Amino acid sequence: MVIQGNEVLNQPPPLVDYNPYLEDVALREAVQREGAGWAEQDLLDFGALLGQAEVLRHGDQANRNVPELRAFDRQGRRVDLVEYHPSWHALMQIGIGARNHSLPWIERRPGSQVVRAAMNMLRHQVDEGTSCPISMTYAAMPTLSLEPAIARSWAPRMLSSEYDPRDRPMDTKKGVLVGMAMTERQGGSDVRANIAMARPLDKPGRGECYVLEGHKWFCSAPASDAFLTLANTAQGLSCFLLPRWRPDGLRNAFHIQRLKDKLGNRSNASGEVEFHGAWAFLIGEPGRGIANIMEMVRLTRLDCVWGSAATLRRAVAEATHYCRHRQAFGRALSEQPLMQSVLADLALESEAATALALRVARAVDRSDEDESERLLARIAIPAAKFWVTHRAIAAVAEAMECFGGNGFVEEVPLARLYRDIPVNAIWEGSGNVQCLDVLRALSSEPDARDALLDELTQARGDPDYDRLLVDIEGAIAQGAPEAGQARRLTESIALALQAGLLGRYAPGPVADGFHRARLAASVHKTFGSLPPDIDRAAIIARATPRG
């Protein structure tokens, strides 16, 4: 063979111009299984759009060209604008146009939460940052619904399929976004330590206007049109909707002090903000701010689950595609025994994450008409949020290693995925917060314990699974002490939910591989340490994009 000039050999082609839904067998099966098959064609069409090289480039460009704060205009007036790259706006238009933020509130049919989760998993693989304002706008609806008059005013534009990034009063826009500002410097997750204050502008009470003074250490998506926030009233910590523009047409006293310089999630702005006499409207009973805003947090936690599952799926798709095309020591990397063990193990982790994310989405979807599903979601959301978001961090790192040095450069998406993946473990309550929430649900809601055990019992039959279930039942019966067992129990619950789903519904190689790799007494902790007789080739083939 004669090598001509700078001819490039043995460098796999980029994974572009493919359909990430069509090529994701596990996701497609979960969509059907969880009652959302009616949206199959919409998901296929959406996947075809998102896999285009041009759209994937938007994800890269939105993260390379990070948002910038413009606090003042040229005349010195305070404007507090966040300026984004055009690729950010292109991706936001795709997400809002596909109703990623509103579908369950518009469709109101069985499976709509599952469809939304699946659609967002596809878009999230292009860019993680745009999921933040889309998620919060979606999740704000139940909290705003506590005040019907305010909901009637804001909901039509929150549910609009038109993306309108202009900074102007709500009633002059085609569509609006809602962000969140909860934590403060001195408290973090302990929002009871918040010191921001609210006083009535005129009369106190639900739906009335208050004036807020204080700061927020993290404000998510500070370019949004309004924010759900917490501040103290005479009755205690309360929930408010704070718009960027006041009803009288003046700019609200909502000031962005700076944007955070973040490890990842860089296409999306996060800021520190201050309120200097900002107008806001009381949502729900005063003094019940945490309970009222938790209506939003419950759903954004679910979005953290499918968000990590989505990033993990993109990493596995990229790794299996690369190894299928890359030659080493005389054959494809994907045919090398050690690499097969790594790829198969990552594929198992990805499929388990996807199955659990969509099962929890179905539980949320059916919560209004099925009490057992609502109770299951009460435990499954924080358990899945804890486990999937943490496991995905290690799995994406392992996927990056499949590329060798190529994975550590910015031109390959694994570097960005690796920076992005930790945020879902931190956002909306880090790991300890989720584990404490699981313990709280187990101790205070006996019916939720029963709903969880009913779900897990349906998958009995595998010796290792049955042994895990006995351990879970024993820990629940004893009441796991916070200091020593909260993480262990939460991990066991999430792992059992995953193993149960794969054992009941996944093909034999996947179900057998996951049970033996995750539940057996002699399980090894590093990815790629699979038992020798697991059908690696079948698992890898199922996870590898053909595009």
Residue pairs with C-beta under 8 A, 6 or more apart in sequence:
3 9
10 326
10 327
11 326
12 321
12 322
12 324
12 325
12 326
13 325
14 53
15 317
15 318
15 321
15 322
15 545
15 547
16 51
16 52
16 53
16 56
17 51
17 52
17 53
17 547
18 51
18 545
18 546
18 547
19 44
19 47
19 48
19 51
19 547
20 47
20 50
20 51
20 122
20 125
20 313
20 314
20 317
20 545
21 27
21 28
21 43
21 44
21 46
21 47
21 48
21 118
21 122
22 28
22 44
22 47
22 48
23 317
23 545
23 546
23 547
24 313
24 317
24 354
25 542
25 543
26 350
26 351
26 354
26 355
26 506
26 542
26 543
27 118
27 121
27 313
27 354
27 358
28 40
28 43
29 505
30 114
30 118
30 354
30 355
30 358
30 359
31 37
31 39
31 40
31 43
31 114
31 115
31 118
31 358
32 40
33 358
33 505
34 111
34 114
34 358
34 359
34 361
34 362
34 365
35 110
35 111
35 114
35 362
35 365
36 111
36 112
36 114
36 115
36 118
37 111
38 109
38 111
39 111
39 115
39 118
42 115
42 119
43 115
43 118
43 119
43 122
46 98
46 119
46 122
46 123
47 122
49 55
49 94
50 56
50 94
50 122
50 123
50 125
50 126
51 547
55 90
55 91
55 94
55 126
56 126
57 87
58 87
58 90
58 91
58 126
58 127
59 87
59 91
59 126
59 127
59 267
59 413
60 87
60 413
60 416
61 85
61 87
62 84
62 85
62 87
62 88
62 91
62 127
62 129
62 130
62 267
63 127
63 129
63 266
63 267
63 416
64 410
65 85
65 87
66 85
66 266
66 267
67 82
67 83
67 84
67 85
67 88
67 223
67 259
67 267
67 268
67 269
68 82
68 83
68 259
69 80
69 81
69 82
69 83
69 256
69 258
69 259
69 269
69 271
70 79
70 81
70 82
70 83
71 78
71 79
71 80
71 81
71 255
71 256
72 78
72 79
73 79
78 251
78 255
79 167
79 251
80 222
80 244
80 254
80 255
80 256
81 167
81 223
82 222
82 223
82 256
82 259
82 269
82 271
84 165
84 223
84 267
84 269
85 267
87 267
88 129
88 130
88 267
89 163
89 165
91 123
91 126
91 127
91 130
92 130
92 133
92 134
92 163
92 165
93 163
94 123
95 101
95 120
95 123
95 130
95 131
95 134
95 163
96 134
96 160
96 161
96 162
96 163
96 175
97 161
97 162
97 163
98 119
98 123
98 161
99 106
99 116
99 161
100 116
100 119
100 120
100 123
100 134
100 138
101 134
101 135
101 137
101 138
101 158
101 159
101 177
102 137
102 138
102 158
102 159
102 160
102 161
103 112
103 115
103 116
103 119
104 112
104 113
104 116
104 138
104 365
105 138
105 141
105 155
105 159
106 159
107 115
110 365
110 366
111 362
111 365
112 365
113 361
113 362
113 364
113 365
114 358
114 361
114 362
114 365
116 138
116 361
117 302
117 306
117 357
117 358
117 361
118 358
120 131
120 134
120 135
120 303
120 306
120 307
120 310
121 306
121 307
121 309
121 310
121 313
121 354
121 357
122 310
123 130
123 131
124 131
124 306
124 307
124 310
124 311
125 310
125 311
125 313
125 314
125 317
127 267
128 264
128 265
128 267
128 268
128 307
128 311
128 420
128 423
129 265
129 266
129 267
129 268
130 267
130 268
131 303
131 307
132 220
132 221
132 265
132 268
133 177
133 178
133 179
133 220
133 221
133 223
133 224
133 268
135 299
135 300
135 303
135 307
136 177
136 178
136 179
136 180
136 220
136 221
136 224
136 228
136 296
136 300
137 158
137 176
137 177
137 178
137 224
138 299
138 303
139 296
139 297
139 298
139 299
139 300
139 303
140 158
140 178
140 180
140 228
140 296
141 151
141 155
141 158
141 159
142 295
142 296
142 299
143 228
143 239
143 283
143 284
143 292
143 293
143 295
143 296
144 150
144 151
144 154
144 155
144 158
144 178
144 241
144 283
145 151
146 283
146 284
146 292
146 295
147 206
147 207
147 241
147 281
147 282
147 283
147 284
149 207
150 207
150 241
150 281
150 283
153 170
154 170
154 176
154 178
154 226
154 241
157 170
157 173
157 174
157 175
157 176
157 225
158 175
158 176
158 177
158 178
160 174
160 175
160 176
161 175
162 174
162 175
163 175
164 173
164 174
164 175
164 176
165 223
166 173
167 223
167 244
168 245
169 245
169 249
170 176
170 225
170 226
170 243
170 245
173 225
176 224
176 225
176 226
177 221
177 223
177 224
177 225
178 224
178 225
178 226
178 227
178 228
178 241
179 219
179 220
179 221
179 222
179 223
179 224
179 226
179 227
179 228
180 219
180 220
180 221
180 227
180 228
180 229
180 293
180 296
180 300
181 216
181 218
181 219
181 220
181 227
181 228
181 229
181 242
181 273
182 191
182 194
182 216
182 218
182 228
182 229
182 230
182 293
183 189
183 191
183 194
183 216
183 217
183 218
184 191
184 193
184 194
184 195
184 196
184 214
184 215
184 216
184 217
185 215
185 217
186 193
186 195
187 193
187 194
188 217
189 429
189 430
189 433
191 230
191 237
191 290
192 237
192 290
194 214
194 230
194 231
194 232
194 237
195 214
195 232
196 212
196 213
196 214
196 215
196 216
196 229
196 230
196 231
196 232
196 275
197 212
197 213
197 214
197 231
197 232
198 210
198 211
198 212
198 213
198 231
198 232
198 233
198 238
198 240
198 280
198 282
199 210
199 211
199 233
200 208
200 209
200 210
200 211
201 208
201 209
201 210
201 211
201 279
202 208
202 209
204 210
204 233
204 234
204 282
204 286
205 282
205 286
206 282
206 283
206 284
206 285
206 286
207 281
207 282
207 283
208 281
208 282
209 279
209 280
209 281
210 231
210 233
210 240
210 279
210 280
210 281
210 282
211 277
211 278
211 279
211 280
212 229
212 231
212 240
212 242
212 275
212 277
212 278
212 279
212 280
213 275
213 276
213 277
213 278
214 231
214 274
214 275
215 257
215 272
215 273
215 274
215 275
216 229
216 272
216 273
216 274
216 275
217 272
218 260
218 270
218 271
218 272
219 227
219 256
219 270
219 271
219 272
219 273
220 270
220 427
221 268
221 269
221 270
222 256
222 259
222 269
222 270
222 271
222 273
223 269
224 244
225 243
225 244
225 245
226 241
226 242
226 243
226 244
227 241
227 242
227 254
228 239
228 240
228 241
228 242
228 283
228 293
228 296
229 239
229 240
229 242
229 280
230 237
230 238
230 239
230 240
230 289
230 290
230 293
231 237
231 238
231 240
231 275
231 280
231 289
232 238
233 282
233 286
233 287
234 286
235 285
235 286
235 287
236 286
236 287
236 288
236 289
237 287
237 289
237 290
238 282
238 283
238 284
238 285
238 286
238 287
238 288
238 289
238 292
239 282
239 283
239 284
239 288
239 289
239 290
239 292
239 293
240 280
240 281
240 282
240 283
240 289
241 280
241 281
241 283
242 252
242 254
242 275
242 278
242 279
242 280
242 281
243 252
243 279
243 280
244 251
244 252
244 254
245 251
245 252
246 252
246 279
247 279
252 278
252 279
253 275
253 276
253 277
253 278
253 279
254 273
254 275
254 278
255 273
255 274
255 275
255 276
256 271
256 272
256 273
257 271
257 272
257 273
257 274
258 271
258 272
259 269
259 270
259 271
260 270
260 271
260 272
262 270
262 423
263 419
263 422
263 423
264 416
264 418
264 419
264 420
264 421
264 422
264 423
265 419
265 420
265 423
266 419
283 292
284 291
284 292
285 292
297 428
297 429
298 377
298 381
299 364
300 427
300 428
301 381
301 382
301 385
301 428
301 429
301 434
302 357
302 360
302 361
302 364
302 381
302 384
302 385
304 385
304 389
304 424
304 425
304 427
304 428
305 353
305 356
305 357
305 360
305 381
305 384
305 385
305 388
305 389
305 424
306 357
306 358
306 361
307 424
308 353
308 388
308 389
308 392
308 421
308 424
308 425
309 350
309 353
309 354
309 356
309 357
309 388
309 392
311 392
311 396
311 417
311 420
311 421
311 424
312 346
312 349
312 350
312 353
312 392
312 395
312 396
312 399
312 421
313 350
313 353
313 354
314 413
314 417
315 346
315 350
315 395
315 396
315 399
315 400
315 414
315 417
316 343
316 346
316 347
316 349
316 350
316 395
316 399
316 543
317 543
317 544
317 545
318 399
318 412
318 413
318 414
318 417
319 343
319 346
319 399
319 402
319 403
319 414
320 334
320 343
320 347
320 540
320 543
320 544
320 545
321 544
321 545
321 547
322 333
322 402
322 403
322 406
323 332
323 333
323 334
323 339
323 343
323 402
324 332
324 333
324 334
324 544
325 332
326 332
326 333
327 333
328 336
329 336
333 339
333 402
334 340
334 343
334 540
334 544
338 528
339 402
340 536
340 537
340 540
341 528
341 529
341 530
341 536
342 398
342 401
342 402
342 527
342 528
343 402
343 536
343 540
343 543
344 513
344 530
344 534
344 536
344 539
344 540
345 398
345 517
345 527
345 528
345 529
345 530
346 395
346 398
346 399
346 527
346 543
347 539
347 540
347 542
347 543
348 510
348 513
348 514
348 517
348 518
348 539
349 391
349 392
349 395
349 527
350 395
350 543
351 502
351 506
351 510
351 514
351 542
351 543
352 498
352 499
352 501
352 502
352 514
352 518
353 388
353 391
353 392
353 498
355 498
355 501
355 502
355 505
355 506
356 380
356 384
356 388
356 494
356 497
356 498
356 501
357 384
357 388
359 380
359 497
359 501
360 377
360 380
360 381
360 384
362 373
363 373
363 374
363 376
363 377
363 380
364 373
364 377
364 381
365 373
366 373
366 374
367 373
367 374
367 377
368 374
371 447
372 451
372 454
373 451
375 445
375 447
375 448
375 450
375 451
375 452
376 448
376 451
376 452
376 455
378 441
378 445
378 448
378 451
379 438
379 441
379 442
379 448
379 449
379 451
379 452
379 493
380 452
380 455
380 493
380 497
382 429
382 434
382 435
382 437
382 438
382 441
382 490
383 434
383 438
383 490
383 493
383 494
383 497
384 494
384 497
385 424
385 428
385 429
385 434
386 431
386 434
386 435
386 438
386 487
386 490
386 491
386 494
387 490
387 491
387 494
387 495
387 498
388 494
389 424
389 425
389 431
390 425
390 431
392 421
392 424
393 421
393 422
393 425
394 527
395 527
396 414
396 417
396 418
396 421
397 418
398 527
398 528
399 407
399 414
399 417
400 407
400 408
400 414
400 415
400 417
400 418
401 407
403 412
403 414
406 412
407 414
407 415
408 415
409 415
410 416
425 431
429 437
431 487
432 486
432 487
434 490
435 486
435 487
435 489
435 490
436 482
436 486
438 486
438 489
438 490
438 493
439 480
439 482
439 486
439 489
441 448
442 448
442 449
442 476
442 479
442 480
443 479
449 476
452 493
453 472
453 473
453 476
455 497
455 500
456 469
456 472
456 496
456 497
456 500
457 469
458 500
458 504
459 465
459 496
459 499
459 500
459 501
459 503
459 504
460 466
460 469
461 503
462 499
462 503
462 515
462 519
464 515
464 516
464 519
464 520
464 521
465 496
465 499
465 500
465 503
465 515
465 519
467 519
468 492
468 495
468 496
468 499
468 519
469 496
471 492
472 489
472 492
472 493
472 496
475 485
475 488
475 489
475 492
476 489
480 486
480 488
480 489
495 518
495 519
498 514
498 518
499 514
499 515
499 518
499 519
502 510
502 511
502 514
502 515
503 511
503 514
503 515
506 514
507 538
507 542
508 535
509 534
509 535
509 538
509 539
509 542
510 539
510 542
512 534
512 535
513 530
513 534
513 535
513 536
513 539
516 530
516 531
516 534
517 523
517 529
517 530
517 531
517 534
520 531
530 536
